[in-house]
């Protein structure tokens, strides 16, 4: 086995090892609202659960040359955002939201997605997603890089409302075969759910 010291190689090489090793990664399509009222959307695979009590999620938004991305800036300004679970039914549209657009142009409109009002926060969600979660921003933590120029912002969101399509609900549980989630691999590759198996946890 080869030992690799991350301090002895480039950020790009470390990135390649991380995204090629930590997979599959669930994809959060995140909507935020800009100061000018434009509905922003972007996909993130640096995404996971933080805690269930209260329900919280984490999204790591990488900066570009130390500058906040729209998602972080908007979430910090409004104190809220919506997280959507990416599934097979709208994966192409999700990918379109990754396009680099000017601040006055909505990725939601560009991708042909349908805005839908939220119940508890001002940020609209996306109607196409089978699961969406309205979140209020608990913390935005600058990480990495230097103190003057962080590499990323870790957004911690507290879920204040779940929206779940009844077709994926089964006695309070999510049916993954009905949800058909899509996950991120490395490069331009994605993965579907694949074969499922069960292993009993030890007592």
Buried (B, 14 or more C-beta within 10 A) or exposed (E): EEEEEEEEEEEEEEEBEBBEEEBBBBBBBBBBBBEEEBBBBBBBBBBEEBEEEEBBBBBBBBBEEEEBBBBBBBBBEBBBBBBBBBBBBBBEBBBBBBEEBEEEEBBBBBBEBBBBEBEEBEBBBBBBBBBBBBBBBBEBEBEBBEEEEBBBBBBBBBBBBEBBBEEBBEEEEBEEEBBBBBBBBBEEEBEEBEEEEEEEEEE
